[in-house]
Amino acid sequence: MELFDRVEKAIDTVRPYLQADGGDVKIVEITADNIVRLELTGTCSNCSMSTMTMKAGIEEAVKRAVPEIVSVEAVNGLVSVSR
């Protein structure tokens, strides 16, 4: 399975929780140095809890499933989380 597909599958484990609150997340890119850039959408794009969501939810799920990922960043400027 390709890296993109593995990251997408990891995100799919937290996606229902985001969608339940009217938000979502999509992969913008995975760089050559294994940095995942995401766009938080819907209510997640301007939620005051987005840093917590990124750190405790999305980043945790991605790094657990795809340990070679070095960093998870939001491109809409809200948060940047790295190992």
N, C-alpha and C positions, 0 to 999 in steps of 0.2 A: 504494500500500500504506500502511495506517495506521501511525502511530508504534509502537503496541503490537505489531503484527505484525512490524515491522522489528526491534524489540528482541528479540522472541521468536525470530525467525530467527537473530539473532546469538548468542543464548544457546544455541540448538540446536547450534551449532558446537562448543561446549565441553561440552555436557551428557553426551555419551558418556564423557568422562573422569571426570566427577563420579560418574556411575552405576556405572562400573567399580569405584569404591572404596566403593560403597554409599550415595552421597549424591545430591543433586539440588538444584535451585534453581527457585523459581517467582516470577513477577512479582506483587508485591502491589499496586503502583500505579505510575503514571507521573504525576507532578504537572504542573500547568499551567506550571511553570517548568522543565520537562524534567529532573526528578530521578527516577531509577529507584530504586524501593524493592523489594528482593528478600528472599525468605526462603530461607535455606539450610536444607535438610532432610536427614534421615537422618544419616549419619556426618559430613556437612559442618556440621551445626548445632553440633557441639562439638569439631571437629577443630582441633588446634593450628596447622595450616597454612592455616586458612580465610582469614586476612589475605592470604597469598601467593596463594591461589586467586582471591580477589576481585580483587586488584590486577593480577596478571600474566595471569590467564585471563579471567574474566568481564568486568571493566571494559575491558580491552584489546579484546576481541571486540566489545563493545557500542559503544564509542566509534569503533572503526574502521568499523563498519557504519552507525552512526547518529551522525554527528559533532555534531548539535545537542544531544545529551545532555550535560548539565552535570555531573552527579554520579551515582554509583552507590553505593547504601547498602544494608547488610543490616539488616533490621528486627529481627532477633533479637539485636541489640546487639553483634555481634562486631566489625564493621568499618564504616567510613564512608570512602569514597574520593571525592575530587573533583578536578576539573581544576586 
